[in-house]
Amino acid sequence: MDVIPAIDLLGGRCVRLYQGNYEQSEVFAEDPLTVAIAWAEQGAQWLHLVDLDGAKTGEPVNLSVIAKIVETLNIPVQVGGGLRTQARVASFLEMGVARVILGTVAVENPDLVAQLCQTYPNQIVVGIDAREGMVATRGWLETSEVSAIALGQRVASEGAAAIIYTDIQRDGTLQGPNLPLLRQMAEAVSVPVIASGGVSNLTDILSLLALEPIGVSGVIVGKALYTGNLSLTEALRAIGTGRWQDVPTDLGQSSLA
């Protein structure tokens, strides 16, 4: 199972939201590049980047920050937020982004998502952000009438590389992942599911291992890393993935806490 650190970008800074609320944002770092380098040095095998400004406006906003991170790191980066046209997706992949994450467009333009999955195999991930089982769109500001499970089954059949499943009511709360919802999604689809939202400590990470045999292949971690509740190095060691063997033991606690 992959443990994937997240960097959420708002106004060029590294922030975390509470339950997706833009009015409840907390700045954790002024320089996202420094944060990205730290996670890579501590053994991360993937980095998860979200352009929160882009998710809200429908157009990527933090382009220069994203480009610098992708150029600097030697690990793959997946990026989401405001990617709603084929031209935008193509430009990010040409930039060197390993996988793009599509969210709102999966609800509003399903034909385009199906086309992109075929054009860019293994590079299209669909982010399904759910509020009480229904898909939220446009930076979580709107809730659609599409069920998360139905959307997951559709994009899986169309060739999505993976699904990132976020329970909005757990995101940024440090209350633990919603295991029943994750199990339901993993059992319903035929592609890997990446858990997101609510992870607070190492126990939460380990609890997800029970779902790995049914398809939960990774977990995205944000706030717990920034508060120091969770050490990325220790999480990688516990899960048995990443390059933790090469990390000095004195990096057990994040320097960003």
Secondary structure, 3 states (H helix, E strand, C coil): CEEEEEEEEECCEEEEEECCEEEEEEEEECCHHHHHHHHHHCCCCCEEEEEHHHHHHCCCCCHHHHHHHHHHCCCCEEEECCCCCHHHHHHHHHHCCCEEEECHHHHHCHHHHHHHHHHCCCCEEEEEEEECCEEEECCCCEEEEEEHHHHHHHHHHHCCCEEEEEECCCCCCCCCCCHHHHHHHHHHCCCCEEEECCCCCHHHHHHHHHHHHHCEEEEEECHHHHHCCCCHHHHHHHHCCCCHHHCCHHHCCCCCC
